[in-house]
Structure formats: C-alpha cells, structure tokens
C-alpha cells in the first residue's frame, strides 16, 4: 500500500529520499577528466590567480570555471581557459550562459 510516513521533502519521507547525487554522472563523464586532474588544475589556477575572481576581480574565489564553455569551443584543460570564480559570480555567469543558449536555440 505504500509508505504512510510524513512526506517532508520532494513528496517523500526521510527514509525514502533519493540519496544525494544519485544518478549524477562522475566528474570523468561530465568533464572528460578525473577529479584528481580537476584538483591539480584548480591548484595551478589558484596559485596563478591568487584566489582572485576572473569575473568580478574580487578576492576569495574558490570555484574552478571554464571562461569559455566547452560547449562553445573552450578548451577543457587549457589553463588560459580556466579561472577561479566566486560562487555568486559563477551562478550569475551560468544564468547568463543559459539565457544566451536559449536565445541561440530559438534563432536556429
């Protein structure tokens, strides 16, 4: 008959919640390289940029980001195409890229 526990999130009880990251592809599948390679690239870029966000210029950036998306021809492992970025700047950039992608798809 199904679970009678209170559905607390996404219509499921705590016992029946999907495990975090379930069904998500591995870094190798998403980025074409292992997580160890990603960490090594991030260390190099962090050392080069001193934690300075390439998007806003502020200090304390902690995420590694492709300046030109791989889907738009940016190189995956080229250090010139990699920079560190703040979480909020990354979100802003990603939203802009999604809007631009939708615009390009509509114009095809």
GROMACS elastic network, one bead per residue, 0.5 to 0.9 nm:
[ bonds ]
;  ai    aj funct       b0    kb
    1     4     6  0.86042   500
    3     6     6  0.85962   500
    3    12     6  0.87331   500
    3    13     6  0.80003   500
    3    16     6  0.85658   500
    4     7     6  0.85149   500
    4    13     6  0.85574   500
    5     8     6  0.88978   500
    5    12     6  0.82620   500
    5    13     6  0.58191   500
    5    14     6  0.84436   500
    5    15     6  0.87177   500
    6    11     6  0.87489   500
    6    12     6  0.74477   500
    6    13     6  0.55001   500
    6    14     6  0.83037   500
    7    10     6  0.74753   500
    7    11     6  0.50602   500
    7    14     6  0.74455   500
    8    11     6  0.65367   500
    8    12     6  0.60544   500
    8    13     6  0.54093   500
    8    14     6  0.67795   500
    9    12     6  0.56671   500
    9    13     6  0.68277   500
    9    14     6  0.76704   500
    9    17     6  0.76490   500
   10    13     6  0.84878   500
   10    17     6  0.78708   500
   11    17     6  0.87572   500
   12    15     6  0.79163   500
   12    16     6  0.58399   500
   12    17     6  0.58522   500
   12    18     6  0.88164   500
   13    16     6  0.54228   500
   13    17     6  0.63081   500
   14    17     6  0.54266   500
   15    18     6  0.88134   500
   16    19     6  0.88171   500
   17    20     6  0.86833   500
   18    21     6  0.83814   500
   18    22     6  0.67067   500
   19    22     6  0.54443   500
   20    23     6  0.89333   500
   21    24     6  0.53698   500
   21    25     6  0.85275   500
   22    25     6  0.86100   500
   25    28     6  0.80201   500
   25    29     6  0.59082   500
   25    30     6  0.63054   500
   26    29     6  0.52114   500
   26    30     6  0.62062   500
   26    31     6  0.84832   500
   26    34     6  0.83926   500
   26    35     6  0.85383   500
   27    31     6  0.56168   500
   27    32     6  0.71964   500
   27    33     6  0.66314   500
   27    34     6  0.59537   500
   27    35     6  0.57967   500
   27    38     6  0.84944   500
   28    31     6  0.54787   500
   28    35     6  0.69064   500
   29    32     6  0.55264   500
   29    33     6  0.74415   500
   29    34     6  0.85071   500
   30    33     6  0.80570   500
   31    34     6  0.78984   500
   31    35     6  0.89753   500
   31    38     6  0.87215   500
   31    70     6  0.89438   500
   31    76     6  0.74340   500
   32    76     6  0.79300   500
   33    36     6  0.81661   500
   33    37     6  0.62606   500
   33    38     6  0.69625   500
   33    76     6  0.87345   500
   33    77     6  0.88225   500
   34    37     6  0.52477   500
   34    38     6  0.64175   500
   34    39     6  0.87616   500
   35    39     6  0.61328   500
   35    40     6  0.86175   500
   36    39     6  0.50744   500
   36    40     6  0.62299   500
   36    41     6  0.86526   500
   37    40     6  0.50713   500
   37    41     6  0.61877   500
   37    42     6  0.85440   500
   38    41     6  0.51444   500
   38    42     6  0.60904   500
   38    43     6  0.86547   500
   38    64     6  0.84809   500
   38    77     6  0.87126   500
   39    43     6  0.61937   500
   39    44     6  0.87295   500
   40    43     6  0.51688   500
   40    44     6  0.64064   500
   40    45     6  0.87616   500
   41    44     6  0.51547   500
   41    45     6  0.61864   500
   41    46     6  0.84988   500
   41    64     6  0.84100   500
   41    77     6  0.76450   500
   41    79     6  0.76190   500
   41    82     6  0.84231   500
   42    45     6  0.51213   500
   42    46     6  0.58836   500
   42    47     6  0.84254   500
   42    62     6  0.89442   500
   42    63     6  0.80822   500
   42    64     6  0.58996   500
   42    82     6  0.84406   500
   42    83     6  0.83281   500
   42    84     6  0.78161   500
   43    46     6  0.51284   500
   43    47     6  0.61090   500
   43    48     6  0.85687   500
   44    47     6  0.52104   500
   44    48     6  0.61726   500
   44    49     6  0.86431   500
   44    79     6  0.82602   500
   45    49     6  0.59399   500
   45    50     6  0.80602   500
   45    51     6  0.84013   500
   45    64     6  0.79064   500
   45    79     6  0.69833   500
   45    82     6  0.70287   500
   45    83     6  0.62326   500
   45    84     6  0.69099   500
   46    49     6  0.52263   500
   46    50     6  0.53952   500
   46    51     6  0.53662   500
   46    52     6  0.80601   500
   46    61     6  0.86138   500
   46    62     6  0.79755   500
   46    64     6  0.84056   500
   46    83     6  0.79111   500
   46    84     6  0.66377   500
   47    50     6  0.52550   500
   47    51     6  0.74515   500
   48    51     6  0.82765   500
   49    52     6  0.54601   500
   49    53     6  0.78913   500
   49    54     6  0.82413   500
   49    83     6  0.75488   500
   49    84     6  0.73771   500
   50    53     6  0.89217   500
   50    59     6  0.79506   500
   50    60     6  0.84823   500
   50    61     6  0.87661   500
   51    58     6  0.84423   500
   51    59     6  0.57331   500
   51    60     6  0.52352   500
   51    62     6  0.65892   500
   51    84     6  0.65503   500
   51    85     6  0.80721   500
   52    55     6  0.88390   500
   52    56     6  0.84735   500
   52    57     6  0.58180   500
   52    58     6  0.55884   500
   52    60     6  0.62331   500
   52    61     6  0.57020   500
   52    62     6  0.87131   500
   52    83     6  0.87126   500
   52    84     6  0.67995   500
   52    85     6  0.73919   500
   52    86     6  0.87044   500
   53    56     6  0.57668   500
   53    58     6  0.53758   500
   53    59     6  0.61379   500
   53    60     6  0.72114   500
   53    61     6  0.50346   500
   53    62     6  0.81673   500
   53    63     6  0.89396   500
   53    83     6  0.73614   500
   53    84     6  0.54031   500
   53    86     6  0.60465   500
   53    89     6  0.82392   500
   54    57     6  0.54714   500
   54    58     6  0.79944   500
   54    61     6  0.85259   500
   54    67     6  0.84457   500
   54    83     6  0.60617   500
   54    84     6  0.62801   500
   54    85     6  0.60107   500
   54    86     6  0.87878   500
   55    58     6  0.82103   500
   55    67     6  0.88600   500
   55    83     6  0.87315   500
   55    84     6  0.84864   500
   55    85     6  0.64082   500
   55    86     6  0.81084   500
   55    89     6  0.65580   500
   55    90     6  0.81455   500
   55    93     6  0.82427   500
   56    59     6  0.89212   500
   56    85     6  0.81756   500
   56    86     6  0.84241   500
   56    89     6  0.72341   500
   57    85     6  0.88750   500
   58    61     6  0.73865   500
   58    85     6  0.89013   500
   58    86     6  0.82851   500
   59    86     6  0.84833   500
   60    85     6  0.83897   500
   60    86     6  0.70598   500
   61    64     6  0.86130   500
   61    84     6  0.56762   500
   61    87     6  0.74522   500
   62    84     6  0.59727   500
   62    85     6  0.60700   500
   62    86     6  0.59681   500
   62    87     6  0.74147   500
   63    83     6  0.81934   500
   63    84     6  0.52578   500
   63    85     6  0.52433   500
   63    86     6  0.62838   500
   63    87     6  0.66541   500
   63    90     6  0.79297   500
   64    82     6  0.67802   500
   64    83     6  0.58014   500
   64    85     6  0.64029   500
   65    68     6  0.87266   500
   65    69     6  0.85717   500
   65    81     6  0.82725   500
   65    82     6  0.56182   500
   65    83     6  0.54387   500
   65    84     6  0.59229   500
   65    85     6  0.65995   500
   65    90     6  0.77204   500
   66    69     6  0.55381   500
   66    70     6  0.71988   500
   66    74     6  0.72300   500
   66    75     6  0.80123   500
   66    76     6  0.72954   500
   66    77     6  0.89412   500
   66    81     6  0.55530   500
   66    83     6  0.64932   500
   66    84     6  0.86955   500
   67    70     6  0.89217   500
   67    74     6  0.75606   500
   67    80     6  0.84074   500
   67    81     6  0.52465   500
   67    82     6  0.57498   500
   67    83     6  0.64864   500
   68    71     6  0.83540   500
   68    72     6  0.66837   500
   68    73     6  0.71465   500
   68    75     6  0.77953   500
   68    81     6  0.63283   500
   68    82     6  0.82948   500
   69    72     6  0.52483   500
   69    73     6  0.66653   500
   69    74     6  0.51904   500
   69    75     6  0.79898   500
   69    76     6  0.84633   500
   69    81     6  0.86511   500
   69    97     6  0.86591   500
   70    73     6  0.51031   500
   70    75     6  0.59209   500
   70    76     6  0.61574   500
   71    74     6  0.69810   500
   74    78     6  0.84195   500
   74    81     6  0.65975   500
   75    78     6  0.54657   500
   75    79     6  0.86648   500
   75    80     6  0.86573   500
   75    81     6  0.63197   500
   75    82     6  0.86472   500
   76    79     6  0.86334   500
   76    81     6  0.75261   500
   76    82     6  0.81011   500
   77    80     6  0.86639   500
   77    81     6  0.75825   500
   77    82     6  0.75811   500
   78    81     6  0.53765   500
   78    82     6  0.66665   500
   79    82     6  0.50448   500
   79    83     6  0.76967   500
   80    83     6  0.77556   500
   85    88     6  0.83409   500
   85    89     6  0.63469   500
   85    90     6  0.60374   500
   86    89     6  0.50902   500
   86    90     6  0.59679   500
   86    91     6  0.85632   500
   87    90     6  0.50635   500
   87    91     6  0.62649   500
   87    92     6  0.87376   500
   88    91     6  0.50741   500
   88    92     6  0.62438   500
   88    93     6  0.86243   500
   89    92     6  0.50274   500
   89    93     6  0.60601   500
   89    94     6  0.84702   500
   90    93     6  0.50968   500
   90    94     6  0.59976   500
   90    95     6  0.85515   500
   91    94     6  0.51006   500
   91    95     6  0.61602   500
   91    96     6  0.86357   500
   92    95     6  0.52535   500
   92    96     6  0.63207   500
   92    97     6  0.87272   500
   93    96     6  0.51224   500
   93    97     6  0.61940   500
   93    98     6  0.86620   500
   94    97     6  0.50085   500
   94    98     6  0.61247   500
   94    99     6  0.86113   500
   95    98     6  0.50813   500
   95    99     6  0.62214   500
   95   100     6  0.86158   500
   96    99     6  0.51376   500
   96   100     6  0.61614   500
   96   101     6  0.85269   500
   97   100     6  0.50366   500
   97   101     6  0.59768   500
   97   102     6  0.85486   500
   98   102     6  0.61598   500
   98   103     6  0.85635   500
   99   102     6  0.51656   500
   99   103     6  0.62102   500
   99   104     6  0.87175   500
  100   104     6  0.61910   500
  100   105     6  0.86055   500
  101   104     6  0.51305   500
  101   105     6  0.61671   500
  101   106     6  0.86698   500
  102   105     6  0.50524   500
  102   106     6  0.62016   500
  102   107     6  0.86916   500
  103   106     6  0.52264   500
  103   107     6  0.63513   500
  103   108     6  0.89882   500
  104   107     6  0.51698   500
  104   108     6  0.65253   500
  105   108     6  0.54617   500
